[in-house]
Amino acid sequence: MANKLLRTLLRQPISTRGFILSPPFLCDINSHNKPSAGKLKYCSMAEILQNNDIDVKARSSDISRELQDKGINRFSEGQIESIYQLLLDLGIKAKTIDSQLVETPDILNYPAEKWNSICEVFVENGISSYNIFKSIVMYPELLQQRPSRLRDILLQNRAITIGKENVLQLIQRYPVLYLVPPSKIKKRLALLNTMFAPTESRPLIRNNPNILCDDWQDVSDKMMYIHTEMGLEQPQISASQALQKSLMHIKTRHLFLSRAGLYVKPNLLRDKMSHRRNPSLSDIIDTSNRFFANKVAKLSEEEYKVFSEMIREELSSSQSDSDDSEDEEYHTDI
């Protein structure tokens, strides 16, 4: 299996558009109402807020003033008010709307009519209010889609399955995939299936949904490092969220343990259980700096921070020397 992974990674990579995972979206929404079959149904304000004291005009005026204080003057109160009311009807809490429109005003660039047509498509497909708003806040360009095109994308993604789950269910946790053509997702899944058994690929994708759209060279570089330098194989990779992290993060965590004598590269061909003598890949990569330093390495967080800076400079210097060497080689050949 290890050789199979290595051979596949060394092949010419498939080029895909790379995406960056946005920071976690935080909001307080308690409505997950779904439409009745064949009918579009927004949640009523009474169902969500249990009162009728939301003064949309006043709240929109407050938001307009806050934006103006930030030097943002391009949105009229009427425009803010229409989108505010739409979001209330969708089932979003007023305090969430207040904070989100101020923090991410780019979502006001689109008229309420556009919001309504796109939200209708999501609601028709049973997407919850929480996930609709989260997706648009994280990726406002979703509002640029033609409703017919978005409807077709959702239909295609529903037909792509990963075990018992379809891609549409996965996208609700990782909405950048709405922006990836389903054909590219299919190709990436086919590639991953040549490297991981079905029992491994399913948890791999659940733990690392970004691998369906990240630049393939970045993904393969991370897998190669974990495989060749850390001595781990598909089961360990798929059980962690390591591929969501940067290659620098992976290298830093591994080298910190290795140089402290706390990580010995296993030989899984000779001993399938040899990796258990080290902390798990998930404990090494997926944890906070404090947990990793204190619980995994049994050292201080400050020591880890100092090492991180040192290794960053070391690796940057090494890369610079490598680039200089290549330049010299190029000029010599000439």
C-alpha positions as a Markdown table, in Angstrom:
| # | Residue | x | y | z |
|---|---|---|---|---|
| 1 | Met | 0.0 | 0.0 | 0.0 |
| 2 | Ala | 2.8 | 2.4 | 0.8 |
| 3 | Asn | 4.4 | 1.8 | -2.6 |
| 4 | Lys | 1.1 | 2.4 | -4.3 |
| 5 | Leu | 0.7 | 5.7 | -2.5 |
| 6 | Leu | 4.2 | 6.7 | -3.4 |
| 7 | Arg | 3.9 | 5.8 | -7.1 |
| 8 | Thr | 0.6 | 7.7 | -7.4 |
| 9 | Leu | 2.0 | 10.8 | -5.8 |
| 10 | Leu | 5.0 | 10.9 | -8.1 |
| 11 | Arg | 2.8 | 10.9 | -11.2 |
| 12 | Gln | 2.1 | 14.1 | -13.1 |
| 13 | Pro | -0.4 | 15.9 | -10.9 |
| 14 | Ile | -3.8 | 17.0 | -12.1 |
| 15 | Ser | -4.1 | 20.8 | -12.0 |
| 16 | Thr | -7.1 | 22.2 | -10.2 |
| 17 | Arg | -8.1 | 25.5 | -8.8 |
| 18 | Gly | -6.8 | 26.0 | -5.3 |
| 19 | Phe | -8.9 | 27.3 | -2.5 |
| 20 | Ile | -8.2 | 28.5 | 1.0 |
| 21 | Leu | -10.3 | 27.4 | 3.9 |
| 22 | Ser | -11.8 | 30.4 | 5.5 |
| 23 | Pro | -11.8 | 30.9 | 9.3 |
| 24 | Pro | -14.7 | 29.2 | 11.2 |
| 25 | Phe | -18.1 | 31.0 | 10.8 |
| 26 | Leu | -19.7 | 31.9 | 14.2 |
| 27 | Cys | -23.3 | 32.8 | 14.5 |
| 28 | Asp | -26.3 | 32.1 | 16.7 |
| 29 | Ile | -29.1 | 30.6 | 14.6 |
| 30 | Asn | -31.7 | 28.1 | 15.9 |
| 31 | Ser | -33.8 | 27.6 | 12.8 |
| 32 | His | -33.3 | 24.6 | 10.7 |
| 33 | Asn | -36.8 | 24.4 | 9.2 |
| 34 | Lys | -37.0 | 22.6 | 5.8 |
| 35 | Pro | -39.6 | 23.4 | 3.1 |
| 36 | Ser | -42.5 | 21.1 | 2.5 |
| 37 | Ala | -42.2 | 19.0 | -0.6 |
| 38 | Gly | -42.5 | 21.0 | -3.7 |
| 39 | Lys | -43.1 | 24.3 | -1.9 |
| 40 | Leu | -40.8 | 27.1 | -0.9 |
| 41 | Lys | -41.4 | 28.0 | 2.7 |
| 42 | Tyr | -39.5 | 30.7 | 4.7 |
| 43 | Cys | -39.7 | 30.6 | 8.4 |
| 44 | Ser | -41.9 | 33.3 | 9.9 |
| 45 | Met | -40.6 | 35.9 | 12.3 |
| 46 | Ala | -43.0 | 34.6 | 14.9 |
| 47 | Glu | -41.7 | 31.1 | 14.6 |
| 48 | Ile | -38.1 | 32.2 | 15.0 |
| 49 | Leu | -38.2 | 35.2 | 17.3 |
| 50 | Gln | -41.4 | 34.6 | 19.2 |
| 51 | Asn | -42.2 | 38.3 | 19.2 |
| 52 | Asn | -43.0 | 41.2 | 16.8 |
| 53 | Asp | -40.8 | 43.9 | 18.3 |
| 54 | Ile | -38.1 | 43.9 | 15.7 |
| 55 | Asp | -37.9 | 47.4 | 14.2 |
| 56 | Val | -36.2 | 46.6 | 10.9 |
| 57 | Lys | -36.0 | 50.3 | 9.8 |
| 58 | Ala | -34.3 | 51.4 | 13.0 |
| 59 | Arg | -31.9 | 48.5 | 13.0 |
| 60 | Ser | -31.0 | 49.1 | 9.4 |
| 61 | Ser | -30.4 | 52.8 | 10.2 |
| 62 | Asp | -28.0 | 51.8 | 13.0 |
| 63 | Ile | -26.1 | 49.5 | 10.7 |
| 64 | Ser | -25.9 | 52.2 | 8.1 |
| 65 | Arg | -24.4 | 54.6 | 10.7 |
| 66 | Glu | -21.9 | 52.0 | 11.9 |
| 67 | Leu | -20.8 | 51.3 | 8.3 |
| 68 | Gln | -20.4 | 55.1 | 7.7 |
| 69 | Asp | -18.2 | 55.3 | 10.8 |
| 70 | Lys | -16.0 | 52.8 | 9.1 |
| 71 | Gly | -15.9 | 54.9 | 5.9 |
| 72 | Ile | -18.4 | 52.7 | 4.0 |
| 73 | Asn | -21.0 | 54.9 | 2.4 |
| 74 | Arg | -22.1 | 52.9 | -0.7 |
| 75 | Phe | -25.1 | 51.2 | 0.8 |
| 76 | Ser | -28.5 | 53.0 | 1.2 |
| 77 | Glu | -30.7 | 52.4 | 4.3 |
| 78 | Gly | -33.3 | 51.1 | 1.9 |
| 79 | Gln | -31.0 | 48.5 | 0.5 |
| 80 | Ile | -29.9 | 47.4 | 4.0 |
| 81 | Glu | -33.5 | 47.2 | 5.2 |
| 82 | Ser | -34.6 | 45.0 | 2.3 |
| 83 | Ile | -31.8 | 42.5 | 2.9 |
| 84 | Tyr | -32.4 | 42.6 | 6.7 |
| 85 | Gln | -36.0 | 41.8 | 6.3 |
| 86 | Leu | -35.2 | 38.9 | 3.9 |
| 87 | Leu | -32.8 | 37.4 | 6.4 |
| 88 | Leu | -35.3 | 37.7 | 9.2 |
| 89 | Asp | -37.8 | 35.9 | 7.0 |
| 90 | Leu | -35.2 | 33.2 | 6.2 |
| 91 | Gly | -35.0 | 32.6 | 10.0 |
| 92 | Ile | -31.8 | 34.4 | 11.0 |
| 93 | Lys | -31.8 | 36.0 | 14.4 |
| 94 | Ala | -31.7 | 39.8 | 14.5 |
| 95 | Lys | -28.6 | 40.0 | 16.6 |
| 96 | Thr | -26.8 | 37.8 | 14.2 |
| 97 | Ile | -27.8 | 40.0 | 11.2 |
| 98 | Asp | -26.8 | 43.1 | 13.1 |
| 99 | Ser | -23.2 | 41.9 | 13.7 |
| 100 | Gln | -22.8 | 40.1 | 10.4 |
| 101 | Leu | -23.8 | 43.0 | 8.1 |
| 102 | Val | -21.4 | 45.2 | 9.9 |
| 103 | Glu | -18.5 | 42.7 | 9.9 |
| 104 | Thr | -19.0 | 41.5 | 6.3 |
| 105 | Pro | -20.6 | 44.4 | 4.4 |
| 106 | Asp | -19.6 | 42.9 | 1.1 |
| 107 | Ile | -22.7 | 40.7 | 1.3 |
| 108 | Leu | -24.7 | 44.0 | 0.8 |
| 109 | Asn | -23.3 | 44.5 | -2.6 |
| 110 | Tyr | -26.1 | 42.4 | -4.1 |
| 111 | Pro | -29.7 | 43.5 | -4.3 |
| 112 | Ala | -32.4 | 41.7 | -2.3 |
| 113 | Glu | -33.9 | 40.3 | -5.5 |
| 114 | Lys | -30.6 | 38.4 | -6.1 |
| 115 | Trp | -30.5 | 37.2 | -2.5 |
| 116 | Asn | -34.1 | 36.0 | -2.8 |
| 117 | Ser | -33.6 | 34.0 | -6.0 |
| 118 | Ile | -30.4 | 32.3 | -4.7 |
| 119 | Cys | -31.9 | 31.6 | -1.3 |
| 120 | Glu | -35.0 | 30.0 | -2.9 |
| 121 | Val | -32.8 | 27.5 | -4.7 |
| 122 | Phe | -31.0 | 26.5 | -1.4 |
| 123 | Val | -34.3 | 26.3 | 0.4 |
| 124 | Glu | -35.8 | 24.1 | -2.3 |
| 125 | Asn | -32.9 | 21.7 | -1.8 |
| 126 | Gly | -33.5 | 21.4 | 1.9 |
| 127 | Ile | -30.5 | 23.5 | 3.0 |
| 128 | Ser | -31.0 | 25.0 | 6.5 |
| 129 | Ser | -31.1 | 28.7 | 7.2 |
| 130 | Tyr | -27.9 | 28.4 | 9.1 |
| 131 | Asn | -26.0 | 26.8 | 6.2 |
| 132 | Ile | -27.5 | 29.2 | 3.6 |
| 133 | Phe | -26.4 | 32.3 | 5.6 |
| 134 | Lys | -23.0 | 30.7 | 6.5 |
| 135 | Ser | -22.2 | 29.9 | 2.9 |
| 136 | Ile | -23.1 | 33.3 | 1.6 |
| 137 | Val | -21.2 | 35.1 | 4.3 |
| 138 | Met | -18.1 | 33.0 | 3.7 |
| 139 | Tyr | -18.4 | 33.2 | -0.1 |
| 140 | Pro | -20.5 | 36.2 | -1.3 |
| 141 | Glu | -19.7 | 35.2 | -4.9 |
| 142 | Leu | -22.4 | 32.6 | -4.6 |
| 143 | Leu | -24.8 | 35.5 | -5.2 |
| 144 | Gln | -23.3 | 35.9 | -8.6 |
| 145 | Gln | -24.6 | 32.5 | -9.7 |
| 146 | Arg | -27.5 | 32.2 | -12.0 |
| 147 | Pro | -30.3 | 30.4 | -10.1 |
| 148 | Ser | -30.6 | 27.8 | -12.9 |
| 149 | Arg | -26.8 | 27.1 | -12.8 |
| 150 | Leu | -26.8 | 26.8 | -9.0 |
| 151 | Arg | -29.8 | 24.4 | -9.1 |
| 152 | Asp | -28.0 | 22.2 | -11.6 |
| 153 | Ile | -24.8 | 22.2 | -9.4 |
| 154 | Leu | -26.8 | 21.1 | -6.4 |
| 155 | Leu | -28.5 | 18.4 | -8.3 |
| 156 | Gln | -25.1 | 17.1 | -9.7 |
| 157 | Asn | -23.5 | 17.2 | -6.2 |
| 158 | Arg | -26.4 | 15.3 | -4.7 |
| 159 | Ala | -25.7 | 12.5 | -7.3 |
| 160 | Ile | -22.0 | 12.2 | -6.3 |
| 161 | Thr | -21.7 | 9.8 | -3.3 |
| 162 | Ile | -19.0 | 9.1 | -0.8 |
| 163 | Gly | -20.1 | 6.0 | 1.0 |
| 164 | Lys | -23.6 | 6.7 | 2.4 |
| 165 | Glu | -23.1 | 10.5 | 2.1 |
| 166 | Asn | -23.5 | 12.6 | -0.9 |
| 167 | Val | -21.3 | 15.6 | -1.8 |
| 168 | Leu | -24.2 | 18.0 | -1.2 |
| 169 | Gln | -24.2 | 17.0 | 2.5 |
| 170 | Leu | -20.4 | 17.4 | 2.6 |
| 171 | Ile | -20.6 | 20.9 | 1.0 |
| 172 | Gln | -22.8 | 22.2 | 3.8 |
| 173 | Arg | -19.9 | 21.7 | 6.1 |
| 174 | Tyr | -17.4 | 23.1 | 3.6 |
| 175 | Pro | -19.2 | 25.6 | 1.4 |
| 176 | Val | -16.3 | 26.5 | -0.8 |
| 177 | Leu | -17.1 | 23.4 | -2.7 |
| 178 | Tyr | -20.2 | 25.1 | -4.1 |
| 179 | Leu | -17.8 | 27.0 | -6.3 |
| 180 | Val | -16.0 | 23.9 | -7.7 |
| 181 | Pro | -17.5 | 22.3 | -10.8 |
| 182 | Pro | -18.9 | 18.9 | -9.9 |
| 183 | Ser | -16.8 | 17.4 | -12.8 |
| 184 | Lys | -13.6 | 18.5 | -10.9 |
| 185 | Ile | -14.9 | 17.0 | -7.7 |
| 186 | Lys | -15.5 | 13.7 | -9.6 |
| 187 | Lys | -12.0 | 13.7 | -11.0 |
| 188 | Arg | -10.5 | 14.4 | -7.6 |
| 189 | Leu | -12.5 | 11.6 | -6.0 |
| 190 | Ala | -11.4 | 9.2 | -8.8 |
| 191 | Leu | -7.7 | 10.1 | -8.1 |
| 192 | Leu | -8.1 | 9.7 | -4.4 |
| 193 | Asn | -9.7 | 6.3 | -4.9 |
| 194 | Thr | -6.6 | 5.1 | -6.7 |
| 195 | Met | -4.6 | 5.8 | -3.6 |
| 196 | Phe | -6.9 | 5.0 | -0.7 |
| 197 | Ala | -9.2 | 2.0 | -0.1 |
| 198 | Pro | -12.9 | 2.9 | 0.3 |
| 199 | Thr | -12.7 | 2.4 | 4.1 |
| 200 | Glu | -9.9 | 5.0 | 4.1 |
| 201 | Ser | -11.1 | 7.5 | 1.6 |
| 202 | Arg | -14.5 | 8.1 | 3.3 |
| 203 | Pro | -12.9 | 9.2 | 6.6 |
| 204 | Leu | -10.1 | 11.0 | 4.7 |
| 205 | Ile | -12.7 | 13.2 | 2.9 |
| 206 | Arg | -14.9 | 13.8 | 6.0 |
| 207 | Asn | -11.8 | 14.8 | 8.0 |
| 208 | Asn | -10.2 | 16.8 | 5.1 |
| 209 | Pro | -12.9 | 18.0 | 2.7 |
| 210 | Asn | -10.5 | 20.7 | 1.4 |
| 211 | Ile | -8.6 | 18.0 | -0.6 |
| 212 | Leu | -11.5 | 18.0 | -3.1 |
| 213 | Cys | -10.6 | 21.5 | -4.2 |
| 214 | Asp | -7.1 | 22.4 | -2.9 |
| 215 | Asp | -4.2 | 22.6 | -5.4 |
| 216 | Trp | -3.2 | 19.0 | -6.0 |
| 217 | Gln | 0.5 | 19.7 | -5.7 |
| 218 | Asp | 0.0 | 21.1 | -2.2 |
| 219 | Val | -2.1 | 18.1 | -1.2 |
| 220 | Ser | 0.5 | 15.6 | -2.6 |
| 221 | Asp | 3.4 | 17.5 | -1.0 |
| 222 | Lys | 1.8 | 17.1 | 2.4 |
| 223 | Met | 1.0 | 13.4 | 1.8 |
| 224 | Met | 4.5 | 12.8 | 0.6 |
| 225 | Tyr | 6.0 | 14.4 | 3.7 |
| 226 | Ile | 3.8 | 12.4 | 6.1 |
| 227 | His | 4.6 | 9.2 | 4.2 |
| 228 | Thr | 8.3 | 9.6 | 3.5 |
| 229 | Glu | 9.5 | 11.6 | 6.5 |
| 230 | Met | 7.1 | 10.5 | 9.2 |
| 231 | Gly | 6.8 | 6.9 | 7.9 |
| 232 | Leu | 3.0 | 6.8 | 8.0 |
| 233 | Glu | 0.5 | 5.4 | 5.5 |
| 234 | Gln | -3.1 | 5.8 | 4.4 |
| 235 | Pro | -4.9 | 4.6 | 7.5 |
| 236 | Gln | -3.0 | 7.1 | 9.7 |
| 237 | Ile | -3.5 | 10.0 | 7.2 |
| 238 | Ser | -7.2 | 9.3 | 6.7 |
| 239 | Ala | -7.8 | 9.3 | 10.5 |
| 240 | Ser | -6.5 | 12.8 | 11.0 |
| 241 | Gln | -7.2 | 16.3 | 9.8 |
| 242 | Ala | -3.5 | 16.8 | 8.9 |
| 243 | Leu | -4.2 | 17.7 | 5.2 |
| 244 | Gln | -6.2 | 20.7 | 6.3 |
| 245 | Lys | -3.0 | 22.2 | 7.8 |
| 246 | Ser | -0.1 | 23.8 | 5.9 |
| 247 | Leu | 3.0 | 21.8 | 5.0 |
| 248 | Met | 5.0 | 24.2 | 7.3 |
| 249 | His | 2.7 | 23.3 | 10.2 |
| 250 | Ile | 3.2 | 19.6 | 9.6 |
| 251 | Lys | 6.9 | 19.9 | 9.3 |
| 252 | Thr | 7.2 | 22.1 | 12.4 |
| 253 | Arg | 5.2 | 19.7 | 14.6 |
| 254 | His | 7.1 | 16.6 | 13.4 |
| 255 | Leu | 10.6 | 18.2 | 13.7 |
| 256 | Phe | 9.9 | 19.5 | 17.2 |
| 257 | Leu | 9.1 | 16.0 | 18.4 |
| 258 | Ser | 11.9 | 14.4 | 16.3 |
| 259 | Arg | 14.6 | 16.7 | 17.5 |
| 260 | Ala | 13.5 | 16.3 | 21.1 |
| 261 | Gly | 13.8 | 12.5 | 20.6 |
| 262 | Leu | 10.1 | 12.0 | 21.0 |
| 263 | Tyr | 9.4 | 10.7 | 17.5 |
| 264 | Val | 11.1 | 7.8 | 15.8 |
| 265 | Lys | 10.2 | 7.0 | 12.2 |
| 266 | Pro | 8.3 | 3.7 | 12.2 |
| 267 | Asn | 8.9 | 0.9 | 9.7 |
| 268 | Leu | 5.4 | -0.3 | 8.9 |
| 269 | Leu | 6.7 | -2.9 | 6.4 |
| 270 | Arg | 8.5 | -4.7 | 9.2 |
| 271 | Asp | 6.1 | -3.9 | 12.1 |
| 272 | Lys | 2.6 | -2.8 | 11.4 |
| 273 | Met | 2.2 | -1.6 | 15.0 |
| 274 | Ser | 5.5 | 0.4 | 15.1 |
| 275 | His | 3.7 | 3.7 | 14.6 |
| 276 | Arg | 2.0 | 3.3 | 18.0 |
| 277 | Arg | 5.2 | 4.0 | 19.7 |
| 278 | Asn | 4.8 | 7.6 | 18.7 |
| 279 | Pro | 1.9 | 10.0 | 19.4 |
| 280 | Ser | -0.9 | 9.6 | 16.8 |
| 281 | Leu | -0.8 | 11.8 | 13.7 |
| 282 | Ser | -4.0 | 13.5 | 14.9 |
| 283 | Asp | -2.4 | 14.4 | 18.3 |
| 284 | Ile | 0.7 | 15.7 | 16.6 |
| 285 | Ile | -1.0 | 17.8 | 13.9 |
| 286 | Asp | -4.7 | 18.5 | 14.8 |
| 287 | Thr | -4.2 | 19.9 | 18.3 |
| 288 | Ser | -3.7 | 23.4 | 19.7 |
| 289 | Asn | -0.2 | 24.7 | 20.4 |
| 290 | Arg | -0.8 | 24.4 | 24.1 |
| 291 | Phe | -2.1 | 20.9 | 24.0 |
| 292 | Phe | 0.6 | 19.8 | 21.6 |
| 293 | Ala | 3.4 | 21.3 | 23.7 |
| 294 | Asn | 2.1 | 20.4 | 27.1 |
| 295 | Lys | 0.4 | 17.0 | 26.6 |
| 296 | Val | 2.1 | 15.5 | 23.5 |
| 297 | Ala | 5.7 | 16.8 | 23.8 |
| 298 | Lys | 5.6 | 17.3 | 27.6 |
| 299 | Leu | 7.3 | 20.6 | 27.1 |
| 300 | Ser | 6.2 | 24.3 | 27.4 |
| 301 | Glu | 4.2 | 26.2 | 24.9 |
| 302 | Glu | 6.9 | 28.9 | 24.9 |
| 303 | Glu | 9.5 | 26.4 | 23.9 |
| 304 | Tyr | 7.4 | 25.3 | 21.0 |
| 305 | Lys | 6.8 | 28.9 | 19.9 |
| 306 | Val | 10.6 | 29.6 | 19.9 |
| 307 | Phe | 11.2 | 26.4 | 18.0 |
| 308 | Ser | 8.5 | 27.4 | 15.4 |
| 309 | Glu | 10.2 | 30.7 | 14.7 |
| 310 | Met | 13.6 | 29.0 | 14.5 |
| 311 | Ile | 12.4 | 26.3 | 12.1 |
| 312 | Arg | 10.6 | 28.8 | 9.9 |
| 313 | Glu | 13.8 | 30.7 | 9.4 |
| 314 | Glu | 15.8 | 27.5 | 8.9 |
| 315 | Leu | 13.4 | 26.2 | 6.2 |
| 316 | Ser | 13.2 | 29.6 | 4.5 |
| 317 | Ser | 17.0 | 29.8 | 4.5 |
| 318 | Ser | 17.2 | 26.3 | 3.1 |
| 319 | Gln | 14.8 | 27.1 | 0.3 |
| 320 | Ser | 16.7 | 30.3 | -0.5 |
| 321 | Asp | 20.0 | 28.4 | -0.8 |
| 322 | Ser | 18.3 | 25.8 | -3.0 |
| 323 | Asp | 17.0 | 28.5 | -5.3 |
| 324 | Asp | 20.5 | 30.1 | -5.5 |
| 325 | Ser | 22.0 | 26.7 | -6.4 |
| 326 | Glu | 19.5 | 26.2 | -9.2 |
| 327 | Asp | 20.2 | 29.7 | -10.6 |
| 328 | Glu | 24.0 | 28.9 | -10.6 |
| 329 | Glu | 23.4 | 25.6 | -12.3 |
| 330 | Tyr | 21.3 | 27.4 | -14.9 |
| 331 | His | 23.9 | 30.0 | -15.7 |
| 332 | Thr | 26.7 | 27.3 | -15.8 |
| 333 | Asp | 24.7 | 25.4 | -18.4 |
| 334 | Ile | 24.5 | 28.5 | -20.5 |
